[in-house]
Amino acid sequence: MKLAMLGIAALTLAGSVAAQERHPTVGVAGASLVSQTPSSAITLAVDPGLTDGRLSIRIVAVNGSKEPRPFGPAAIAIAVGGKPVMIATADQILKRPPAPASRDSALARASAAPVIQGFGQRDNMGATNPLNAAAGVPDERFVRPETAPPNENASARAVRESLLKTAVVAPRASLGGALLTDKLGRKPKEVNITVTFAGDIHGFVIKMP
């Protein structure tokens, strides 16, 4: 009897875990991709090209649950060719020998606040966004400025301020920003991104040109 009960409990747990995982949303670089459940929605876009050898990603998370939920770079896993790719911090991106202004400007443009449409568009599961969050509209500034060292120029400060921060997202609110990865040897053909938020696991497969 105990073994039977343990078996039922294991099956129940496995079912609940499986229910949290979704089939990946597949799309192409440059497009806004949406993955959503009743408790969370993730919208992201990957730039088709590399910026200073880095992948540039814009992401917005909407909390559709009834509880505040933490979100930030630690909730995002990126892989290329089956190997993990680390997300660069602002200090890692900016800690380098002085570079021409054009290079700083390119990084600033790549990490600009996300302009992501698509809340409500159908994803590969055929679902539409039911969350009706206050944020998630084009041209909205999703990130709060960080205090930058006084010797940073305007372009470097723009990079720091635009990157995704770690914060607690209130119910029916959103948080977003930009991500730049560590430098890659070459542009990949495919990027896999997994986002864990509000008890849900959102997978994305992005085809690069």
C-alpha positions, 0 to 999 in steps of 0.5 A: 500500500505504501509503495502504491501511495508513493507511486501515485504521489510521484506521478502527481508530482511529475504531472505538476512539473510537466504542467509548468513546462511548455513547448518552446516558442520558435521564431526568427531573430528580429521578431517579437516572440511571446510565450504565456500562461495564465500566471506569466507572459514573456516577450523577447526579441533577439537582434539578428546581428551581433553587437561587438560580438555579443548577442543582444536580447530585449525581454519583458516579463509580465506577472499574471499571478496574485503574488509578487515575483522576483525576476532578473538575469538569473532567471534567464538561461541562454545556450548556443550549440548546446553550450551555455552562454553567460549574460554579461553584467554592465561592469563586464561590458564596460570594463575595457580599455577606452574605445571609440565613441562609435563602439560605445554608441553601438552598445548603447543602441543595442541595449536600448529600452525594449520596444516590443509589440505582441502582447496578445499575438498568438504564440505557437501554443495558439494562446493569446495574452489574458493578463492585461498588464499595465505595461508592455506597450511600445516605447515604454521605458521599463528599467530604472536608472542605476547610479553610474560612476561619475567618470562614465560618459553618456553612452556608457551610462545608457548601456548601464541604465538599459540593461535588465535589473533584478527586481520584484514584479508586483501582480499585473505589473511587468519588468523588462530590459536588455541583455548582452551576452559574453562575446561569441566566436561567431554568429550562431545559427540558432539560439535557445533561451529558457526563462523561469518566472512565476512558477512557469518555464518558458522556452524559446528557439530563435533561428538566426539569419 
